[in-house]
Amino acid sequence: MEHSHRYHAYPTGEVAERLERHLNVHRQLYNHVRWDYTNSSEDDKPSEYDQNNKLPGWKRKWPVFSELHSKAAQATVARFHRNLSNLRKKKEKGYNVGRLKRQSPTEYRSVTYNQSGFDLDEKRGRDKYVYVRFSKIGWVKIRYHRPIPDYASIKEVTFKKETTGEWFVSFGLETNDSDLPEKPDVESLNASNSVGIDLGIQNYIHTSDGKTVDWLDFEDEFDRLRREQRKLSRKEKASNNYEKQRREVAKVNRHIRRKVLDYQHKITTWLVREYDAVFVEDLNVKGMLEQSHNARNKQDAAWRQFITLLEYKADLYGCHVKQVEARGTTKECASCGVETAKPIWVREHSCPACGFKTDRDANAAMNVLQRGFSELGLGWPEDTPVETVTATDTTQFESVSASHVVETGSLGA
């Protein structure tokens, strides 16, 4: 299993200048790799292997490339070809895409050292700070808020400069499956140790066993963002004041993204610890964002990121996570299966066929749970939550506050 740990970095002024220098040279190398590929004949495009073999010649011809560590330079070549591969995949899926563009200093912000060229010294720092050394750059202090597990091996290290001007260091880790907790047997799953998740509108999530998790309150953050954006619009572009204000806007955006990501980490950790199996809707997030209504709220929810984190945490904590078909979960009755059309503003499910009544999102979560058991090839368990959740009053459901989720998920998240 591959995953990563990310840490805030605090380089000295001298080391920060070297980081900036190497970042810029890697950008030039990336653009040269792109130029070399673009200007080759269509029937003789160089592969990643071919361009790695060209690196020694390029270093002799342009000595600036000799400043780079060999593995880091190869990782930059690999980066171009990885982007090229992703572009081809999009074309194959019918997307109207062009060519890879030349990277500007504001767009190229990270460098990766693959397999070698870096060292982590956990004994050098103190008070939750350690140091990582990058070849030809120097030692960088990082805030070591969570140690790298002994059973994980470091495969690569990346340093990145955010748009806010902050530096971060990420460790790409690899863990053997034998070192991870075993997942419970599928045959042991039932409605008491499994849960279906509906990604809702009134609540962030609604579970099939009657729990709701609140949305985070971003009112103050969005008010500040609007103020900072208005200030930015009054600045002259390319001026020092414009750049200073651009960073202020970036800091507010960064704060919002961090707050969402941290909250999602807490929720997903809580879920995979609480249940043996978690079933969630396989949402077409791109299609949802293309709709005219409520797109901003859906984007802030970052549901695709939430599902990715849930799957990643499932392997770390020994939990089954399965995505199920999302279409019809709201319309279909969790008790009898009859579909009933409901406008978005109708928040209650009332089945005309069997009389089953409950909250709209609760009904969807129960359907997700049932579909999850079907995906795993299991029969629907007898202790179905449909028998216990029949009230139309949403006060019958247990509301899990944001603070409770944060407190619970913070334990080793």
Rosetta blueprint (number, residue, H / E / L):
1 M L
2 E E
3 H E
4 S E
5 H E
6 R E
7 Y E
8 H E
9 A E
10 Y E
11 P L
12 T L
13 G H
14 E H
15 V H
16 A H
17 E H
18 R H
19 L H
20 E H
21 R H
22 H H
23 L H
24 N H
25 V H
26 H H
27 R H
28 Q H
29 L H
30 Y H
31 N H
32 H H
33 V H
34 R H
35 W H
36 D H
37 Y H
38 T H
39 N L
40 S L
41 S L
42 E H
43 D H
44 D H
45 K L
46 P L
47 S L
48 E H
49 Y H
50 D H
51 Q H
52 N H
53 N H
54 K H
55 L H
56 P H
57 G H
58 W H
59 K H
60 R H
61 K H
62 W L
63 P H
64 V H
65 F H
66 S H
67 E H
68 L L
69 H L
70 S H
71 K H
72 A H
73 A H
74 Q H
75 A H
76 T H
77 V H
78 A H
79 R H
80 F H
81 H H
82 R H
83 N H
84 L H
85 S H
86 N H
87 L H
88 R H
89 K H
90 K H
91 K H
92 E H
93 K L
94 G L
95 Y L
96 N L
97 V L
98 G L
99 R L
100 L L
101 K L
102 R L
103 Q L
104 S L
105 P L
106 T L
107 E L
108 Y L
109 R L
110 S E
111 V E
112 T E
113 Y E
114 N E
115 Q L
116 S L
117 G L
118 F E
119 D E
120 L E
121 D E
122 E L
123 K L
124 R L
125 G L
126 R L
127 D L
128 K L
129 Y E
130 V E
131 Y E
132 V E
133 R E
134 F E
135 S L
136 K L
137 I L
138 G E
139 W E
140 V E
141 K E
142 I E
143 R E
144 Y L
145 H L
146 R L
147 P L
148 I L
149 P L
150 D L
151 Y L
152 A E
153 S E
154 I E
155 K E
156 E E
157 V E
158 T E
159 F E
160 K E
161 K E
162 E L
163 T L
164 T L
165 G L
166 E L
167 W E
168 F E
169 V E
170 S E
171 F E
172 G E
173 L E
174 E E
175 T E
176 N L
177 D H
178 S H
179 D H
180 L L
181 P L
182 E L
183 K L
184 P L
185 D L
186 V H
187 E H
188 S H
189 L L
190 N L
191 A L
192 S L
193 N L
194 S E
195 V E
196 G E
197 I E
198 D E
199 L E
200 G L
201 I L
202 Q L
203 N L
204 Y L
205 I E
206 H E
207 T E
208 S L
209 D L
210 G L
211 K E
212 T E
213 V E
214 D L
215 W L
216 L L
217 D L
218 F L
219 E H
220 D H
221 E H
222 F H
223 D H
224 R H
225 L H
226 R H
227 R H
228 E H
229 Q H
230 R H
231 K H
232 L H
233 S H
234 R L
235 K L
236 E L
237 K L
238 A L
239 S L
240 N H
241 N H
242 Y H
243 E H
244 K H
245 Q H
246 R H
247 R H
248 E H
249 V H
250 A H
251 K H
252 V H
253 N H
254 R H
255 H H
256 I H
257 R H
258 R H
259 K H
260 V H
261 L H
262 D H
263 Y H
264 Q H
265 H H
266 K H
267 I H
268 T H
269 T H
270 W H
271 L H
272 V H
273 R H
274 E H
275 Y L
276 D L
277 A E
278 V E
279 F E
280 V E
281 E E
282 D E
283 L L
284 N L
285 V H
286 K H
287 G H
288 M H
289 L H
290 E H
291 Q L
292 S L
293 H L
294 N L
295 A H
296 R H
297 N H
298 K H
299 Q H
300 D H
301 A H
302 A L
303 W H
304 R H
305 Q H
306 F H
307 I H
308 T H
309 L H
310 L H
311 E H
312 Y H
313 K H
314 A H
315 D H
316 L H
317 Y H
318 G L
319 C L
320 H E
321 V E
322 K E
323 Q E
324 V E
325 E E
326 A L
327 R L
328 G L
329 T L
330 T L
331 K L
332 E E
333 C L
334 A L
335 S L
336 C L
337 G L
338 V L
339 E E
340 T L
341 A L
342 K L
343 P L
344 I L
345 W L
346 V L
347 R L
348 E E
349 H E
350 S E
351 C L
352 P L
353 A L
354 C L
355 G L
356 F L
357 K E
358 T E
359 D E
360 R H
361 D H
362 A H
363 N H
364 A H
365 A H
366 M H
367 N H
368 V H
369 L H
370 Q H
371 R H
372 G H
373 F H
374 S H
375 E H
376 L L
377 G L
378 L L
379 G L
380 W L
381 P L
382 E L
383 D L
384 T L
385 P H
386 V H
387 E H
388 T L
389 V L
390 T L
391 A L
392 T L
393 D L
394 T H
395 T H
396 Q H
397 F L
398 E E
399 S E
400 V E
401 S L
402 A H
403 S H
404 H H
405 V H
406 V H
407 E H
408 T H
409 G H
410 S L
411 L L
412 G L
413 A L
